[in-house]
Amino acid sequence: MFLTILVLSAIVAASCSTANGVILGTACVVVRNIAGLEQQADPGGGRDPLLRRVRFTMPLVVGIAIFFALRVPETGILLTLAFDLMLAGLVVPFVLGHWWSARITAAAAAASIAVGVTLRLVLFALTPTFYGVENTLLHIPNDLIGARFDGWPTLICPVVSLAVFVAVALLAPRPAPASEPQSNVAAVPVEP
């Protein structure tokens, strides 16, 4: 009995720690990356204004998480949707950023991310099921896409994202090669 209580307590503690990290990390991304606020030295010498803004953002993040949890009570479905959105938008710029660095541009990455994520959300809204579970989060009834299309958007969206990335990268002007740094030392002629 004691061992069962100990194991269950450890599971609850690990879950709370993970949830706390996700909430804090998401709030920090919202404040720093989306809102564009940078850490500044506090002249009062004690409190960090960036940390204070992150703490004020955390209830908003928790509210959004509660909304999604109430609309879609299946945790696995929400994790799969998050995975699909990241696969549709971020895999192509990340991989090609390492392997095709001569042609990568910020415009190609931004277009790839925007098209991939938007297409995944549109196909999610049009498909009545999501991996066999009824789409209760956001479904727009239509005659175009049925339940048999379920699962295909996971494969289609990264391919479209790849096509957009390559097209924008090839159409964008090539970045100029970095020039060699000039030395301040004058060349001394060498006599034989």
Secondary structure as GFF3:
##gff-version 3
##sequence-region A 1 192
A	DSSP	alpha_helix	2	29	.	.	.	ID=ss1
A	DSSP	pi_helix	30	34	.	.	.	ID=ss2
A	DSSP	alpha_helix	49	71	.	.	.	ID=ss3
A	DSSP	alpha_helix	75	89	.	.	.	ID=ss4
A	DSSP	alpha_helix	91	99	.	.	.	ID=ss5
A	DSSP	alpha_helix	106	126	.	.	.	ID=ss6
A	DSSP	beta_strand	129	130	.	.	.	ID=ss7
A	DSSP	beta_strand	133	134	.	.	.	ID=ss8
A	DSSP	three_ten_helix	147	149	.	.	.	ID=ss9
A	DSSP	alpha_helix	152	171	.	.	.	ID=ss10
###
